Amino acid sequence: MALKKTSMCNSSNALLVLLFLVSSLACSVTASVSYDSKAITINGQRRILISGSIHYPRSSPEVFSQMHFMLFVLLLLLKLFLQMSTPKCSPGLCPLINTCNGFYCDYFSPNKAYKPKMWTEAWTGWFTQFGGPVPHRPAEDMAFSVARFIQKGGSFINYYMVSCFGNLNLICIINMVSINLKYCHSFAFAGLLRQPKWGHLKDLHRAIKLCEPALVSGDATVIPLGNYQEAHVFNYKAGGCAAFLANYHQRSFAKVSFRNMHYNLPPWSISILPDCKNTVYNTARVGAQSARMKMTPVPMHGGFSWQAYNEEPSASGDNTFTMDDFVVVFILVLIFLLFFPCSLDISSVHIDPSEGFLRSGKYPVLSVLSAGHALHVFINGQLSGTAYGSLDFPKLTFTQGVKLRAGVNKISLLSIAVGLPNVGPHFETWNAGILGPVTLNGLNEGRRDLSWQKWSYKIGLHGEALGLHSISGSSSVEWAEGSLVAQRQPLSWYKVSILNFNQKNIDNKLKSRKNVLLGVALNYHPPSGTCGDCSYIGTYNEKKCSTNCGEASQRWYHVPQSWLKPTGNLLVVFEEWGGDPNGISLVRRDVDSVCADIYEWQPTLMNYQMQASGKVNKPLRPKAHLSCGPGQKIRSIKFASFGTPEGVCGSYRQGSCHAFHSYDAFNNTLTRTLLLQLCVGQNSCSVTVAPEMFGGDPCLNVMKKLAVEAICS
């Protein structure tokens, strides 16, 4: 295939927004870029390319300069790549290369035999929907999916992540999606690495790059090693080979024979052998540390002095109109509003003094049908009830008894859309908001249809129109202070002036479990779902490995450093149900503890490289590496056991085999001349995983590992 030499400065159509990350470098670079069925070819050399990308609408501008990707240049190359000629077609007329997005893409094949196998969105996790638990994707399974893609001929992987450094445009882009800190920046957040995923995949990429010359030289030879086991062997042009040994069984370890050597493969794992002999990496054996995070309160001099402004559910002012029947106005709402599309529908209902419910106390039932996503019902200015939809089932029906009085009653329906539809067939035609009918049941007349009487409509809230979330707008109304702030009134705006803090989060402890921070409205009702033990083994989906059941959908809201000024920062909170803002605090995200879980004789890249270079002539023992956050030190060792420990980071426990001197390898040791600080008191440390480090072998002929948890402060 002919190569095309192009200046990266002059290319016009960007493939991905990340291209500008390295635009300063790109303008001075030219390259010959092409492709074939094996890989992208750069200056005549096939390459395995690995990248990361972020969902950019939720990033502040300075975030882009802080992002670190494995091979950032590849996006520039892709820009050229998709503008080039393909075989058997003219320049500018060729179809783009079809690619794969998903949790797994090993099954994928491009639509033409001459095109490379590309994975443009490798989903490192999943988003949290409002009302749902928080999903997690284990690092072991993420590594397994990538290794399986590579062994089946894949040559390009782009990790898909979501940037959640605040909502820059004040708009919830994705329908019914919360901002959780698990999917946000799947590898790093606020300067702290997302361990163990970051470290485990970093080791995987290094192992893949060791095999790159063989991987791009030709197709693999697949050799069965058992019912659920196989080897993918790639030959180097200069001789020799690289191999991927896979065990797809979801319950059992496998001992396989390959080239007259035996290998132990954990379930649902792949081992990488860059020389068809020595294992340098296994997807189920995590060498990187795990980290547990904590939110540390930031001392506030004098605390927060909140002020409150209560909004009335009335249809007056701008963006208000009246109709003689009930209409769907949410399309207009979606056009006019910035973030939290709301419509306020108000009608008057006359109740005759002779109504039976006034004497019996059995209130009539109001029914309202809505296409989503939330609905607050006010009767005579008082909150009467709320109903919610969900991502899977956005439509909702409010059905509840309402307290009406004799005479004229005002019914106010505050309809809320949490974000905009973003995926699905013809999603631009989907309805949102109150569709009707609106009925009242339990009157003397039986059922009264309110849909066809006169309704007044208002787009958005009065506080939004006034711009109460801005410094100028917040001075346009009179704010209550002191004891009036904590009266738990619905539809309340709260404001406070705060000083500058770096990389902080806001902890919302409102009992109603929802808030609006920095003028952004989000509903955080307690989620439902199934939470429990999580195993990396088996096919991952968004319902697997969930946490946070019964807790708020979102508790923390990140405050980007660039938003903060030395003084006079305005924090505005909108409370829907009625809460006490005194429960809100500023906190700092720190490393609470770090863990390592390392098997003896676990393969490592360092071991392979030391032996390959001739620096050592025998296998090296693996090491457990522990590292606290910047400015922190290891305060104590919470748990240490060499043997057969059980559990996970944060809840380790001793197994049937335990070396009683396990702690000694980490704690300080007093010699005749000085105090040796092995781990305690250090920012980081490494300990060799070998029996002699822990007082000897506690159980012969048993596969042992080290589990350790260190407290950081």
C-alpha positions as CSV (number, residue, x, y, z in Angstrom):
1,M,0.0,0.0,0.0
2,A,1.3,3.5,-0.8
3,L,2.3,5.6,2.1
4,K,1.1,9.2,2.6
5,K,3.5,11.8,4.0
6,T,1.5,14.5,5.7
7,S,2.3,17.5,7.9
8,M,0.4,17.1,11.2
9,C,0.0,20.9,11.3
10,N,-2.0,21.1,8.1
11,S,-4.5,18.3,8.8
12,S,-7.9,19.8,9.1
13,N,-10.3,17.2,10.6
14,A,-9.6,16.1,14.2
15,L,-10.5,12.6,15.2
16,L,-10.5,13.1,18.9
17,V,-10.6,16.2,21.1
18,L,-7.4,15.0,22.8
19,L,-5.4,15.9,19.7
20,F,-4.8,19.4,21.0
21,L,-3.0,18.0,24.1
22,V,0.1,17.7,22.0
23,S,-0.6,20.3,19.3
24,S,2.6,22.2,20.3
25,L,4.6,19.1,19.4
26,A,2.6,18.2,16.3
27,C,3.3,21.2,14.2
28,S,7.0,20.3,13.8
29,V,6.4,16.7,12.9
30,T,5.9,14.9,9.6
31,A,5.4,11.2,9.3
32,S,4.6,8.5,6.8
33,V,1.5,6.7,8.1
34,S,-0.3,3.7,6.6
35,Y,-1.9,0.5,7.7
36,D,-2.6,-3.1,6.9
37,S,-4.5,-5.9,8.5
38,K,-2.0,-6.2,11.3
39,A,-1.4,-2.7,12.6
40,I,-0.9,1.0,11.9
41,T,2.4,1.5,10.2
42,I,4.5,4.6,11.2
43,N,7.5,5.4,9.0
44,G,7.4,1.9,7.7
45,Q,7.1,0.2,11.1
46,R,4.0,-1.5,12.4
47,R,3.2,-0.4,15.9
48,I,0.9,-1.5,18.8
49,L,-0.8,1.7,20.0
50,I,-2.3,2.3,23.4
51,S,-4.1,5.6,24.4
52,G,-6.5,7.0,26.9
53,S,-9.3,9.5,26.3
54,I,-11.7,11.4,28.5
55,H,-15.3,12.5,28.2
56,Y,-14.3,16.1,27.8
57,P,-17.5,18.2,28.5
58,R,-16.9,17.7,32.3
59,S,-13.4,18.9,32.3
60,S,-12.0,22.4,33.1
61,P,-9.5,23.7,30.6
62,E,-6.4,23.2,32.7
63,V,-7.2,19.5,33.2
64,F,-6.1,18.6,29.7
65,S,-2.5,19.8,30.4
66,Q,-2.4,17.6,33.5
67,M,-3.6,14.4,31.8
68,H,-0.9,11.7,31.3
69,F,-1.5,9.0,28.7
70,M,0.5,6.0,27.8
71,L,1.2,7.0,24.2
72,F,-0.3,10.4,23.6
73,V,1.2,10.8,20.2
74,L,-1.0,8.0,18.7
75,L,-4.0,10.3,18.5
76,L,-2.0,12.6,16.1
77,L,-1.2,9.6,14.1
78,L,-4.8,8.5,14.0
79,K,-5.8,11.9,12.7
80,L,-3.6,11.3,9.7
81,F,-4.5,7.6,9.5
82,L,-8.2,8.2,9.0
83,Q,-7.6,10.8,6.3
84,M,-5.3,8.5,4.3
85,S,-6.0,6.4,1.2
86,T,-7.0,2.9,1.8
87,P,-6.3,0.1,-0.7
88,K,-8.4,-0.1,-3.9
89,C,-10.0,3.3,-3.5
90,S,-9.3,6.9,-4.3
91,P,-8.2,9.5,-1.7
92,G,-11.2,11.2,0.0
93,L,-13.7,8.6,-1.1
94,C,-12.8,5.7,1.2
95,P,-15.0,4.6,4.1
96,L,-13.6,5.0,7.6
97,I,-12.3,2.0,9.4
98,N,-15.0,0.4,11.6
99,T,-13.9,-0.1,15.2
100,C,-15.2,-1.6,18.4
101,N,-16.5,-0.1,21.6
102,G,-17.4,-2.1,24.7
103,F,-16.2,-4.0,27.7
104,Y,-14.7,-6.7,25.5
105,C,-13.6,-6.5,21.8
106,D,-11.7,-9.7,21.2
107,Y,-14.6,-11.1,19.2
108,F,-14.5,-8.1,16.8
109,S,-13.3,-8.2,13.2
110,P,-13.2,-5.2,10.9
111,N,-15.4,-5.2,7.9
112,K,-12.5,-5.5,5.4
113,A,-9.7,-8.0,5.6
114,Y,-7.1,-5.3,5.0
115,K,-8.1,-3.2,7.9
116,P,-6.5,-3.4,11.4
117,K,-8.4,-4.5,14.5
118,M,-9.0,-1.4,16.6
119,W,-10.7,-0.9,20.0
120,T,-11.6,2.8,20.2
121,E,-13.5,2.7,23.5
122,A,-12.3,0.2,26.1
123,W,-14.7,0.7,28.9
124,T,-12.7,0.8,32.1
125,G,-15.8,1.0,34.3
126,W,-19.4,2.2,34.1
127,F,-21.3,5.3,35.0
128,T,-23.6,5.6,38.0
129,Q,-27.2,6.3,37.2
130,F,-29.3,8.3,39.6
131,G,-31.0,5.9,41.9
132,G,-28.5,3.1,41.2
133,P,-25.4,1.7,43.0
134,V,-21.9,2.5,42.0
135,P,-20.3,0.0,39.6
136,H,-16.6,-1.0,39.6
137,R,-14.6,-2.9,37.1
138,P,-11.8,-5.0,38.6
139,A,-8.3,-4.3,37.4
140,E,-7.8,-8.0,36.8
141,D,-10.7,-8.2,34.3
142,M,-9.8,-5.0,32.6
143,A,-6.3,-6.4,32.0
144,F,-7.7,-9.8,30.9
145,S,-9.9,-8.1,28.3
146,V,-7.0,-6.1,26.9
147,A,-4.6,-9.1,26.8
148,R,-7.3,-11.2,25.1
149,F,-7.8,-8.5,22.5
150,I,-4.1,-8.3,21.7
151,Q,-3.7,-12.1,21.5
152,K,-6.5,-12.2,18.9
153,G,-4.8,-9.7,16.6
154,G,-5.8,-6.3,18.1
155,S,-3.3,-3.5,17.6
156,F,-5.0,-0.3,18.9
157,I,-6.6,0.3,22.3
158,N,-8.1,3.5,23.6
159,Y,-9.2,3.5,27.2
160,Y,-12.5,5.5,27.6
161,M,-12.8,7.5,30.8
162,V,-15.0,10.3,32.1
163,S,-13.6,13.5,33.4
164,C,-15.5,14.7,36.5
165,F,-13.7,17.8,37.7
166,G,-17.0,19.6,38.0
167,N,-19.6,20.5,35.5
168,L,-18.0,23.2,33.5
169,N,-20.9,24.1,31.3
170,L,-23.5,23.7,34.0
171,I,-25.3,21.1,32.0
172,C,-26.0,17.5,32.7
173,I,-25.0,16.1,29.4
174,I,-26.0,12.4,29.8
175,N,-29.5,11.4,30.6
176,M,-30.0,10.3,34.3
177,V,-26.2,9.9,34.9
178,S,-24.5,10.9,38.1
179,I,-20.9,12.0,38.5
180,N,-19.1,9.3,40.6
181,L,-15.5,9.2,41.5
182,K,-15.1,5.6,40.4
183,Y,-15.6,6.0,36.7
184,C,-14.2,9.5,36.6
185,H,-10.6,9.4,35.5
186,S,-10.3,5.6,35.8
187,F,-6.5,5.9,36.2
188,A,-6.1,9.1,38.2
189,F,-8.1,11.7,40.1
190,A,-7.0,15.0,41.6
191,G,-3.4,14.0,41.4
192,L,-3.9,10.7,43.1
193,L,-3.4,7.5,41.1
194,R,-6.4,5.2,40.8
195,Q,-4.7,2.1,42.2
196,P,-4.5,-0.8,41.5
197,K,-5.9,-0.3,38.0
198,W,-3.3,2.3,37.0
199,G,-0.4,0.2,38.1
200,H,-1.7,-3.1,36.9
201,L,-2.4,-1.8,33.4
202,K,0.9,0.0,33.3
203,D,2.6,-3.3,33.8
204,L,0.4,-4.9,31.1
205,H,1.4,-2.2,28.6
206,R,5.1,-2.8,29.3
207,A,4.6,-6.5,28.8
208,I,2.8,-6.0,25.5
209,K,5.5,-3.6,24.3
210,L,8.1,-6.3,25.0
211,C,6.2,-8.6,22.6
212,E,5.5,-5.9,19.9
213,P,7.9,-7.1,17.2
214,A,6.4,-10.5,17.3
215,L,2.8,-9.3,17.6
216,V,2.9,-7.3,14.4
217,S,5.0,-9.7,12.4
218,G,2.2,-12.1,11.5
219,D,-0.8,-14.0,12.6
220,A,-0.7,-16.1,15.7
221,T,-0.6,-19.9,15.8
222,V,-3.2,-21.1,18.3
223,I,-2.3,-24.2,20.2
224,P,-4.9,-26.0,22.5
225,L,-3.6,-26.6,26.0
226,G,-6.7,-28.1,27.5
227,N,-10.5,-27.8,27.4
228,Y,-10.5,-24.1,28.5
229,Q,-6.8,-23.3,27.8
230,E,-4.9,-22.3,24.7
231,A,-1.7,-20.6,23.6
232,H,-1.4,-17.9,21.0
233,V,2.2,-18.0,19.6
234,F,3.7,-15.1,17.6
235,N,7.0,-15.5,15.8
236,Y,9.7,-12.8,15.6
237,K,11.2,-12.2,12.2
238,A,14.7,-12.6,13.6
239,G,13.8,-15.9,15.2
240,G,12.1,-16.9,18.5
241,C,8.6,-16.2,19.6
242,A,6.3,-14.6,22.1
243,A,3.3,-16.4,23.6
244,F,0.0,-15.6,25.4
245,L,-1.2,-18.5,27.6
246,A,-4.9,-18.2,28.4
247,N,-7.1,-20.0,30.9
248,Y,-10.8,-19.2,30.3
249,H,-12.1,-21.5,33.1
250,Q,-14.1,-19.5,35.6
251,R,-13.5,-21.7,38.7
252,S,-10.2,-23.7,38.4
253,F,-6.5,-23.1,38.2
254,A,-4.9,-24.8,35.3
255,K,-1.4,-26.4,35.1
256,V,-0.5,-26.5,31.4
257,S,2.4,-27.8,29.5
258,F,3.9,-25.5,26.8
259,R,7.2,-26.2,25.0
260,N,8.3,-28.8,27.6
261,M,7.7,-26.4,30.5
262,H,4.8,-26.2,33.0
263,Y,2.8,-23.1,33.8
264,N,0.2,-22.4,36.5
265,L,-2.6,-20.3,35.2
266,P,-5.2,-18.7,37.6
267,P,-8.8,-18.9,36.4
268,W,-9.9,-16.2,33.9
269,S,-6.4,-15.1,33.2
270,I,-3.7,-14.7,30.5
271,S,0.0,-15.0,31.0
272,I,2.4,-13.2,28.7
273,L,5.8,-14.8,27.7
274,P,7.8,-12.4,25.6
275,D,10.4,-15.2,24.8
276,C,7.9,-18.2,24.9
277,K,9.6,-19.2,28.1
278,N,9.6,-16.7,30.9
279,T,6.3,-15.3,32.3
280,V,6.5,-11.6,32.9
281,Y,2.9,-10.9,33.6
282,N,-0.4,-12.5,34.5
283,T,-3.6,-10.6,34.3
284,A,-4.9,-12.1,37.6
285,R,-1.7,-11.4,39.6
286,V,-1.7,-7.7,40.6
287,G,1.7,-6.4,41.4
288,A,0.6,-2.8,42.0
289,Q,-0.6,-1.6,45.3
290,S,-4.3,-0.9,46.1
291,A,-5.3,2.3,47.8
292,R,-8.2,3.2,50.0
293,M,-9.2,6.9,50.0
294,K,-10.7,9.1,52.7
295,M,-12.2,12.5,52.9
296,T,-10.4,14.7,55.5
297,P,-12.3,17.7,56.9
298,V,-10.6,21.0,56.1
299,P,-10.5,23.3,59.1
300,M,-12.7,26.4,58.6
301,H,-12.1,29.5,60.7
302,G,-15.5,30.3,62.1
303,G,-17.3,27.8,59.9
304,F,-19.8,28.6,57.2
305,S,-22.2,31.5,57.7
306,W,-25.1,30.4,55.4
307,Q,-27.8,32.7,54.1
308,A,-31.1,31.4,52.7
309,Y,-33.7,32.5,50.1
310,N,-37.0,30.6,49.8
311,E,-38.6,30.2,46.4
312,E,-42.3,30.1,45.9
313,P,-43.8,27.5,43.5
314,S,-45.7,30.2,41.5
315,A,-46.1,30.8,37.8
316,S,-45.3,34.5,37.5
317,G,-42.6,36.5,35.8
318,D,-40.8,35.8,32.5
319,N,-41.0,32.5,30.6
320,T,-44.7,32.1,31.8
321,F,-47.7,31.4,29.7
322,T,-51.3,30.1,30.1
323,M,-53.2,27.5,28.1
324,D,-56.8,26.2,28.4
325,D,-55.7,22.6,28.5
326,F,-52.7,20.5,29.5
327,V,-49.8,20.5,27.0
328,V,-46.4,19.0,26.9
329,V,-43.9,21.9,27.1
330,F,-40.7,20.1,27.8
331,I,-39.2,20.5,24.4
332,L,-39.2,24.2,25.1
333,V,-37.8,23.6,28.5
334,L,-34.8,21.7,27.0
335,I,-34.1,24.6,24.7
336,F,-34.2,27.4,27.4
337,L,-32.6,25.9,30.4
338,L,-28.9,25.4,31.0
339,F,-28.7,22.5,33.4
340,F,-31.7,21.2,35.3
341,P,-34.7,21.5,32.9
342,C,-37.7,22.3,34.9
343,S,-41.3,23.3,34.1
344,L,-43.8,24.5,36.7
345,D,-47.4,23.7,35.8
346,I,-50.0,25.4,38.0
347,S,-53.8,25.1,38.1
348,S,-56.5,26.0,40.5
349,V,-59.0,23.4,41.8
350,H,-62.2,24.3,43.5
351,I,-63.4,22.0,46.3
352,D,-67.0,22.3,47.3
353,P,-67.6,22.5,51.1
354,S,-69.9,19.5,50.8
355,E,-67.2,17.1,49.7
356,G,-67.2,13.9,51.8
357,F,-63.5,13.7,52.3
358,L,-63.5,17.0,54.3
359,R,-65.4,15.1,57.0
360,S,-64.0,11.6,56.7
361,G,-60.3,12.7,56.4
362,K,-59.8,10.4,53.5
363,Y,-58.1,12.7,51.1
364,P,-58.6,12.4,47.3
365,V,-55.8,10.9,45.3
366,L,-53.9,13.0,42.7
367,S,-52.5,11.1,39.8
368,V,-50.0,12.6,37.4
369,L,-48.4,10.8,34.4
370,S,-44.9,12.0,33.5
371,A,-42.3,10.9,30.9
372,G,-39.5,11.7,33.4
373,H,-37.4,12.2,35.2
374,A,-38.6,13.6,38.6
375,L,-41.8,15.3,39.8
376,H,-42.4,17.4,42.9
377,V,-46.1,18.1,43.8
378,F,-47.0,21.2,45.8
379,I,-50.5,21.8,47.2
380,N,-51.2,25.4,48.2
381,G,-47.5,26.1,48.4
382,Q,-46.6,23.1,50.5
383,L,-44.6,20.1,49.2
384,S,-47.0,17.2,49.1
385,G,-44.9,14.4,47.5
386,T,-42.3,13.4,45.0
387,A,-41.9,10.7,42.4
388,Y,-38.7,9.6,40.4
389,G,-38.0,7.7,37.3
390,S,-34.7,6.0,36.4
391,L,-32.3,5.6,33.5
392,D,-34.0,2.3,32.5
393,F,-37.5,3.4,33.2
394,P,-37.7,7.2,33.0
395,K,-41.5,7.4,33.0
396,L,-43.2,7.8,36.3
397,T,-46.6,8.1,37.8
398,F,-47.3,10.2,40.9
399,T,-50.3,8.7,42.8
400,Q,-50.8,10.0,46.3
401,G,-53.5,11.4,48.6
402,V,-53.3,15.2,48.7
403,K,-54.6,17.5,51.5
404,L,-57.1,19.8,49.9
405,R,-59.3,22.4,51.6
406,A,-62.8,23.8,50.8
407,G,-62.6,26.6,48.3
408,V,-59.8,27.2,45.8
409,N,-56.7,25.1,45.9
410,K,-53.5,25.7,43.9
411,I,-51.8,22.6,42.5
412,S,-48.2,23.2,41.4
413,L,-46.3,20.5,39.5
414,L,-42.6,21.0,39.3
415,S,-41.3,18.6,36.6
416,I,-37.6,18.0,36.3
417,A,-35.5,16.4,33.5
418,V,-32.1,15.2,34.7
419,G,-30.0,15.7,31.6
420,L,-30.7,15.1,28.0
421,P,-31.2,11.9,26.0
422,N,-27.9,10.9,24.4
423,V,-28.3,7.5,22.9
424,G,-30.9,5.3,21.3
425,P,-33.0,5.3,18.1
426,H,-34.4,8.7,17.3
427,F,-33.7,9.9,20.9
428,E,-34.3,13.5,19.7
429,T,-38.0,12.7,19.5
430,W,-38.3,11.3,23.0
431,N,-40.7,13.1,25.4
432,A,-39.8,14.3,28.8
433,G,-42.0,16.0,31.4
434,I,-45.6,15.8,32.3
435,L,-47.7,14.1,29.5
436,G,-50.9,13.8,31.4
437,P,-53.6,12.9,32.2
438,V,-53.8,14.7,35.6
439,T,-56.7,13.4,37.6
440,L,-58.2,13.7,41.0
441,N,-60.0,10.7,42.4
442,G,-62.1,10.3,45.5
443,L,-64.4,13.3,45.1
444,N,-68.2,13.2,45.4
445,E,-68.3,13.2,41.6
446,G,-65.8,10.3,41.5
447,R,-63.0,11.2,39.1
448,R,-62.2,14.7,37.9
449,D,-59.9,15.1,34.9
450,L,-57.8,18.2,35.5
451,S,-55.9,17.9,32.2
452,W,-58.4,20.1,30.3
453,Q,-58.7,23.0,32.6
454,K,-56.6,26.2,32.5
455,W,-53.0,25.7,33.4
456,S,-50.2,28.2,33.8
457,Y,-46.7,27.2,32.7
458,K,-43.4,28.5,33.8
459,I,-40.0,27.4,32.3
460,G,-37.4,27.1,35.0
461,L,-37.2,28.5,38.5
462,H,-37.3,32.1,39.6
463,G,-33.9,31.8,41.2
464,E,-32.5,30.6,37.9
465,A,-33.9,33.6,36.1
466,L,-32.4,35.9,38.7
467,G,-29.0,34.1,38.4
468,L,-28.8,33.4,42.2
469,H,-25.8,31.2,41.5
470,S,-23.8,34.1,40.3
471,I,-22.2,36.9,42.3
472,S,-24.2,39.6,40.6
473,G,-27.5,37.7,40.7
474,S,-27.2,36.7,44.3
475,S,-27.3,40.3,45.4
476,S,-30.6,40.9,43.7
477,V,-32.7,39.4,46.6
478,E,-32.9,39.6,50.3
479,W,-31.4,36.6,52.1
480,A,-32.4,35.3,55.5
481,E,-29.7,34.6,58.1
482,G,-29.3,32.9,61.5
483,S,-31.9,30.5,62.8
484,L,-34.1,31.1,59.7
485,V,-31.5,29.2,57.5
486,A,-32.2,25.8,59.1
487,Q,-36.0,25.8,58.7
488,R,-35.8,23.0,56.1
489,Q,-38.0,24.7,53.5
490,P,-38.3,23.1,50.1
491,L,-37.1,25.0,47.1
492,S,-34.5,26.9,49.1
493,W,-31.3,28.6,47.9
494,Y,-28.4,28.8,50.2
495,K,-25.2,30.8,49.7
496,V,-22.0,31.3,51.6
497,S,-18.7,33.1,50.9
498,I,-15.6,30.9,51.4
499,L,-11.8,31.3,51.1
500,N,-9.5,29.5,48.6
501,F,-8.8,25.8,49.0
502,N,-6.8,23.6,46.7
503,Q,-8.2,20.3,45.3
504,K,-11.2,20.0,47.7
505,N,-14.4,18.3,47.7
506,I,-17.7,19.2,49.2
507,D,-19.3,16.8,51.6
508,N,-23.1,17.1,51.5
509,K,-24.6,15.6,54.7
510,L,-28.1,16.9,54.1
511,K,-30.5,14.3,55.4
512,S,-32.5,14.5,52.2
513,R,-29.4,13.2,50.4
514,K,-29.5,15.6,47.4
515,N,-28.0,18.9,46.7
516,V,-27.0,21.5,44.2
517,L,-23.4,22.7,44.4
518,L,-22.0,25.8,42.8
519,G,-25.3,26.5,41.2
520,V,-25.7,23.0,39.7
521,A,-28.8,21.1,40.5
522,L,-28.5,17.3,41.0
523,N,-30.9,14.9,42.7
524,Y,-29.2,12.3,44.8
525,H,-32.0,10.0,46.1
526,P,-30.9,6.8,47.8
527,P,-30.2,4.1,45.2
528,S,-31.5,0.6,44.9
529,G,-29.7,-2.3,43.4
530,T,-27.7,-5.4,44.5
531,C,-24.3,-5.1,46.2
532,G,-22.1,-7.8,47.5
533,D,-18.8,-9.6,47.0
534,C,-17.0,-8.9,43.8
535,S,-14.9,-11.4,41.8
536,Y,-12.8,-10.5,38.8
537,I,-13.6,-13.9,37.4
538,G,-16.3,-14.1,34.6
539,T,-17.7,-11.7,32.0
540,Y,-18.1,-8.2,33.4
541,N,-21.2,-6.1,32.9
542,E,-22.5,-2.9,34.5
543,K,-24.6,-4.8,37.1
544,K,-21.6,-6.7,38.4
545,C,-19.3,-5.5,41.3
546,S,-21.5,-2.7,42.6
547,T,-21.2,-0.8,45.9
548,N,-23.0,2.0,47.6
549,C,-26.4,0.3,47.9
550,G,-28.7,2.3,50.2
551,E,-26.4,5.4,50.1
552,A,-26.7,8.6,48.2
553,S,-26.1,8.4,44.4
554,Q,-23.5,11.1,44.8
555,R,-22.1,12.6,48.0
556,W,-19.0,14.4,46.8
557,Y,-18.7,17.3,44.3
558,H,-15.2,18.2,43.2
559,V,-14.2,21.9,43.2
560,P,-11.7,22.5,40.5
561,Q,-8.7,24.5,41.7
562,S,-9.0,26.9,38.8
563,W,-12.4,28.0,40.0
564,L,-11.2,29.2,43.4
565,K,-9.9,32.7,44.1
566,P,-7.9,34.0,47.1
567,T,-11.0,35.4,48.6
568,G,-14.7,36.0,47.9
569,N,-15.6,32.6,46.5
570,L,-19.4,32.2,46.3
571,L,-20.9,28.8,47.0
572,V,-24.5,28.4,46.1
573,V,-26.7,25.4,47.0
574,F,-30.2,24.7,45.8
575,E,-32.2,22.4,48.1
576,E,-35.3,20.8,46.6
577,W,-36.9,19.0,49.6
578,G,-35.7,21.0,52.5
579,G,-32.5,20.4,54.4
580,D,-30.0,22.0,56.7
581,P,-26.9,23.5,54.9
582,N,-24.9,23.4,58.1
583,G,-24.2,19.8,57.3
584,I,-22.1,20.8,54.3
585,S,-18.3,20.9,54.8
586,L,-15.2,21.2,52.7
587,V,-12.9,18.1,52.7
588,R,-9.7,17.0,51.2
589,R,-9.2,13.7,49.4
590,D,-6.3,11.8,50.9
591,V,-4.9,8.3,50.8
592,D,-6.2,6.5,53.9
593,S,-4.3,3.2,53.5
594,V,-2.4,1.2,50.9
595,C,-2.3,-2.5,50.4
596,A,-0.2,-5.1,48.5
597,D,-1.3,-8.7,47.8
598,I,1.7,-10.5,46.2
599,Y,2.2,-14.3,45.6
600,E,5.7,-15.8,46.1
601,W,7.3,-16.3,42.7
602,Q,4.8,-14.0,41.1
603,P,6.1,-13.0,37.7
604,T,7.5,-9.5,37.3
605,L,9.0,-7.5,34.5
606,M,12.0,-6.6,36.6
607,N,12.9,-10.2,37.2
608,Y,12.8,-10.9,33.4
609,Q,14.7,-7.8,32.5
610,M,17.4,-8.4,35.1
611,Q,17.9,-12.0,33.8
612,A,17.8,-11.0,30.2
613,S,20.4,-8.4,30.7
614,G,22.7,-10.9,32.5
615,K,22.7,-8.9,35.7
616,V,21.4,-11.9,37.6
617,N,21.7,-15.6,36.9
618,K,18.7,-16.8,38.9
619,P,15.1,-15.8,39.3
620,L,14.4,-12.9,41.7
621,R,11.7,-12.9,44.3
622,P,8.9,-10.4,43.8
623,K,8.5,-7.3,46.0
624,A,5.6,-5.7,47.7
625,H,5.7,-2.0,47.1
626,L,3.8,0.5,49.3
627,S,3.6,4.2,48.7
628,C,1.4,6.8,50.5
629,G,0.2,10.0,48.9
630,P,2.4,13.1,48.4
631,G,3.4,14.6,51.8
632,Q,2.2,11.5,53.7
633,K,4.1,8.8,55.6
634,I,3.3,5.3,56.6
635,R,2.0,5.7,60.2
636,S,1.5,2.0,61.1
637,I,0.9,-1.5,59.7
638,K,-2.7,-2.4,60.1
639,F,-2.3,-6.0,58.8
640,A,0.5,-8.2,57.5
641,S,0.4,-11.9,56.9
642,F,2.7,-14.1,54.8
643,G,1.0,-17.5,54.3
644,T,-2.6,-17.9,53.1
645,P,-4.3,-14.7,54.1
646,E,-7.9,-14.1,53.0
647,G,-10.1,-11.1,52.3
648,V,-9.4,-7.8,50.4
649,C,-7.8,-4.5,51.1
650,G,-9.5,-3.0,54.2
651,S,-10.7,-6.4,55.5
652,Y,-7.8,-8.8,55.4
653,R,-7.7,-11.7,57.8
654,Q,-5.3,-14.5,58.6
655,G,-5.7,-17.8,56.9
656,S,-4.8,-21.3,58.1
657,C,-1.1,-20.6,57.4
658,H,0.5,-17.5,58.8
659,A,4.1,-16.5,59.5
660,F,4.1,-15.0,63.0
661,H,6.9,-12.6,62.1
662,S,5.0,-11.1,59.2
663,Y,4.8,-7.6,60.8
664,D,8.6,-7.5,61.5
665,A,9.4,-7.0,57.9
666,F,7.6,-3.6,57.9
667,N,8.0,-2.2,61.4
668,N,11.1,-0.4,62.6
669,T,14.0,-2.4,63.8
670,L,16.4,-1.3,66.6
671,T,20.0,-2.3,66.0
672,R,23.0,-1.7,68.3
673,T,23.8,1.5,66.5
674,L,20.6,2.9,64.9
675,L,16.9,2.6,64.4
676,L,16.1,1.2,60.9
677,Q,12.9,2.6,59.5
678,L,11.9,-0.2,57.2
679,C,8.4,1.1,56.3
680,V,6.9,3.0,59.2
681,G,7.8,6.6,59.0
682,Q,8.6,6.4,55.3
683,N,6.6,7.7,52.4
684,S,7.2,4.5,50.5
685,C,9.0,1.2,50.9
686,S,9.5,-2.2,49.3
687,V,9.7,-5.6,51.0
688,T,10.9,-8.8,49.3
689,V,8.2,-11.6,49.4
690,A,10.4,-14.5,50.6
691,P,10.0,-16.8,53.6
692,E,13.3,-15.6,55.2
693,M,11.8,-12.0,55.5
694,F,9.0,-13.3,57.7
695,G,10.9,-15.8,60.0
696,G,10.9,-18.8,57.7
697,D,8.4,-20.9,55.7
698,P,5.2,-21.2,57.8
699,C,3.8,-24.1,55.6
700,L,5.9,-26.1,53.3
701,N,4.6,-27.2,49.8
702,V,1.8,-24.6,49.9
703,M,1.5,-21.7,47.6
704,K,1.8,-18.6,49.8
705,K,1.4,-14.9,49.4
706,L,1.8,-11.7,51.3
707,A,-1.1,-9.4,52.2
708,V,-0.3,-6.2,53.9
709,E,-2.2,-2.9,54.7
710,A,-0.4,0.2,55.8
711,I,-2.1,3.3,57.3
712,C,-1.0,6.6,55.8
713,S,-1.1,10.0,57.5
